[in-house]
Amino acid sequence: MSDAIVLQPVRAKSRSARKTGSVREKRVRNSEGRSVRVLSLDANSATFIEDLTEVFQRNVAKIRRKNRRLYGSADGPRAKK
């Protein structure tokens, strides 16, 4: 007996499909002229807790990536003894 292998393309979720809730992303320029991302959410949304958690997780992930790039560790610089 031979087993048939069926390959099908895997579709990633589209960006618009992931955006459920009140989190909005806006790109603006800061005072130095650099492009920055501003995340905002609706305080009266039914999904406020989930949205707040999502924004917090995004912010933590961003800082951990930055720390890993700068210090070699996601936790940041080592404390001096």
ZAMARGU-4260 file (C-alpha; in steps of 0.2 Angstrom, whole numbers, plus 5000, padded with zeros to 4 digits):
<rodrens>
0) 5000/5000/5000 | 5006/5017/4996 | 5000/5033/5006 | 4996/5048/4996 | 5003/5064/5001
5) 4992/5079/4997 | 5000/5096/4998 | 4990/5112/4999 | 4995/5130/5001 | 4994/5137/5018
10) 4985/5153/5019 | 4990/5166/5032 | 4976/5176/5040 | 4975/5193/5031 | 4979/5208/5041
15) 4961/5214/5041 | 4955/5197/5048 | 4966/5199/5063 | 4960/5216/5067 | 4945/5213/5078
20) 4942/5225/5092 | 4945/5243/5095 | 4964/5244/5093 | 4969/5256/5079 | 4987/5259/5073
25) 4992/5276/5066 | 5009/5281/5059 | 5014/5299/5063 | 5030/5309/5064 | 5038/5314/5080
30) 5047/5330/5084 | 5063/5324/5076 | 5054/5319/5060 | 5055/5300/5062 | 5040/5289/5059
35) 5032/5282/5074 | 5018/5270/5077 | 5004/5276/5089 | 4992/5262/5095 | 4975/5268/5102
40) 4960/5259/5108 | 4942/5263/5112 | 4939/5264/5131 | 4920/5260/5128 | 4923/5245/5118
45) 4916/5228/5123 | 4933/5220/5120 | 4943/5233/5130 | 4952/5221/5141 | 4957/5210/5127
50) 4963/5225/5117 | 4973/5232/5131 | 4981/5215/5133 | 4985/5215/5115 | 4993/5233/5115
55) 5003/5228/5131 | 5010/5212/5123 | 5015/5222/5107 | 5024/5235/5118 | 5033/5222/5128
60) 5038/5212/5112 | 5045/5228/5104 | 5055/5232/5120 | 5062/5214/5121 | 5067/5214/5103
65) 5076/5231/5105 | 5085/5225/5121 | 5090/5209/5112 | 5098/5219/5098 | 5106/5232/5110
70) 5112/5220/5125 | 5111/5203/5118 | 5098/5198/5130 | 5079/5202/5130 | 5080/5206/5148
75) 5090/5221/5146 | 5107/5226/5153 | 5114/5216/5167 | 5113/5224/5185 | 5130/5229/5192
80) 5135/5220/5208
</rodrens>
